[in-house]
């Protein structure tokens, strides 16, 4: 995680949609909109807490996005490069 974040001088953004949104059940068009928006900020690394079984394919996944089922938030928020925290519950 730290080596992924270190790729950016600008910082990183952490995305968590909580338990309200089941990412596996989102229509592909919505997932593509998220991925396209992330691609528009190539100088920022994105960490996305992805609850679910399905992961995006390598072809659709932006290079500046790291997806995991869990991130230790205390460690993330203590990092200097941290940008906005997006949490929808």
N, C-alpha and C positions, 0 to 999 in steps of 0.2 A: 504494500500500500504506500509506504513512504517513498519508494523508488518511483512509483507511478506519479505521485504528487510532485516529486522533485523535477519531473520533466517540464514543469511550467514555472516561469518566473513570475507569472501573473497571479497564480493561486489556484484554488479549487472550489467547487461548489458541491455540496452534499445534498442529494435528493432522497427523500423518504416519503412515500405516499401512505404510510401507515397500514392499517388493516382494512381500511374502508375500501380501497381500490385493490382489486385482485388483478395484478398485471397480466397474468396468463389469459384473463378473460377480456382484456381490452381488444377492440378491433385493431387489425393490422394498420389501418390508416392512422389511428391515434398514436400507436407506437412509432410509426414512421414520422409523424409530426414531431414527436419528442426527439427522435434521433436526428432529424434534419435541423432542428433548432440547436441542438448540442454541436453539430458540425459547424455551425455558423460562428462558433467561438473556439477556434482551434488553439488559441493561446491559453485557454483555461481547461484544467482537468476536471472531469465530473465523476463523482462517486455516487452510485445509485444503489440504494438498498432495495433489492428486487425480491419480493416475497412471491414464491411460486416455483413451479417445476420447470417450466420452459424458459430457455434462455434465447436471446436473439442469435441468429446465425452470424458468423464472422463477416459475411458480406454486408449485412445491414448495420452492424455495430460500428459506431464512430470510434476512431482510434484514440480519442481523448476521453473515453468513457470506460470506467471500471465498474462492473456489476458483481455484487456479492449478496448472499442472503443476510449477512450481518456485518456491521462495522462497529467497532468500539467507539462510541460517540465521545466519551471523555477524552480519548486520545486525539480524535479529529478536531474537536473544538479548541484544544490547547495549541494547535498548530498555527503559526504566524500566517501562513498562506491561506487560511480559511476565509471564504467569501460567504455569501448568504446561505442560510440553512432553509431548505424548503421542506416543510413537513405538513402534510394534509391529513388530518384525522377528523 
